[in-house]
Amino acid sequence: MEIQGSSAIFVGGASGMCRAAAAEFAGKGGQLAILDLEKSNGAEVAEELGGKFYPCNVMDYDGMVEVMGAAVEDLGALHFMVNTAGGAVGQRTLKRDGTRHSLDDFRRIVDLNLIASFNINCIAAEHMAKNEPNKDGERGVMLNTASIAAFEGQIGQVAYTAAKGGIAAMTLTMARDLGTLGIRCMTIAPSLFDTGLTAGIPDEGALQLTKDAAFPRRMGQPHEYATMAIAIFECPMMNGSTLRVDGGQRFAPR
Ligand SMILES: NC(=O)c1ccc[n+]([C@@H]2O[C@H](COP(=O)([O-])OP(=O)(O)OC[C@H]3O[C@@H](n4cnc5c(N)ncnc54)[C@H](O)[C@@H]3O)[C@@H](O)[C@H]2O)c1
């Protein structure tokens, strides 16, 4: 797909990796909409990047149909959807005091990461299916965000692991579901990245958490996610995979 002349929605685009992807996309001539929580600084980011801000909460599943519909109507079409909205809870299967992991907390994390991502993908696919295919038969690209925790979640990350593992697992199936329409589906699984989500981690802690990476032994930077996001959009052969962007990092159990 070519960025020039394409339109994109960035869900979680007010901050971190998604903001960097939006900036890269805008810089290469794409039209965009920033979707994020009302309390975020999405309006400033959208203005800076020449797009419009649409407040949303990805857990309001019906509301997302309306918000994404409004954004696509304003943009005229949807060719690229990037979603990073998500989060974790720290809790063990059996807590230190012997009580069980809260089922409500587990469900909330699955709802926020997995169910919301699936919902956003279904809505995006519905819009992309209306596009005229380009010369390669492509109609659009959907990019989700898992985590390397999907494959090696650390102690206390069971809900997050299940949710992100679900995102990784549905990627190929969704790509196959949508293949005849020329819609691709990819997932990036980052290691530790320097974003709003990890802003509270002190430098010393970040060094400790990335010491097992092959190279580089540091947190990833948002623009490094953006580089991959753009490559995924532009390369028709990128489909149905979960791409680790992790400097060769493998998590220890804790
Ligand atoms: N930063 C990391 O180290 C790291 C590593 C692996 C995976 N991830 C994944 O990346 C995503 C977070 O991205 P980031 O690291 O750039 O963080 P970030 O906090 O900088 O950006 C995330 C954005 O998502 C928005 N958001 C959160 N909940 C939302 C909701 N319910 N509805 C709409 N918007 C919502 C936030 O307001 C924020 O602007 C999460 O899915 C997280 O699991 C992050």
The ligand as an ORCA input file, in Angstrom:
! r2SCAN-3c Opt
* xyz 0 1
  N       5.477      0.148     26.426
  C       5.797     -1.112     26.556
  O       6.829     -1.487     27.139
  C       4.919     -2.180     25.947
  C       5.452     -3.462     25.747
  C       4.646     -4.428     25.172
  C       3.352     -4.135     24.792
  N       2.870     -2.874     25.004
  C       1.496     -2.601     24.603
  O       1.440     -1.342     23.953
  C       0.231     -0.685     24.270
  C       0.490      0.636     24.992
  O       1.137      1.501     24.117
  P       2.304      2.428     24.639
  O       3.313      1.564     25.299
  O       2.695      3.284     23.491
  O       1.626      3.246     25.841
  P       1.038      4.714     25.957
  O       0.404      4.740     27.303
  O       2.089      5.713     25.652
  O      -0.085      4.796     24.810
  C      -1.275      4.059     24.895
  C      -2.442      4.952     24.518
  O      -3.639      4.163     24.585
  C      -4.655      4.946     25.172
  N      -5.670      4.103     25.809
  C      -5.520      3.320     26.904
  N      -6.690      2.748     27.232
  C      -7.592      3.167     26.313
  C      -8.976      2.938     26.127
  N      -9.669      2.148     26.966
  N      -9.595      3.525     25.086
  C      -8.914      4.341     24.223
  N      -7.609      4.614     24.366
  C      -6.945      4.032     25.392
  C      -3.923      5.802     26.205
  O      -4.676      6.953     26.575
  C      -2.631      6.130     25.486
  O      -2.713      7.344     24.786
  C      -0.562     -1.630     25.174
  O      -1.410     -2.427     24.370
  C       0.547     -2.452     25.792
  O       0.079     -3.693     26.252
  C       3.619     -1.886     25.571
*
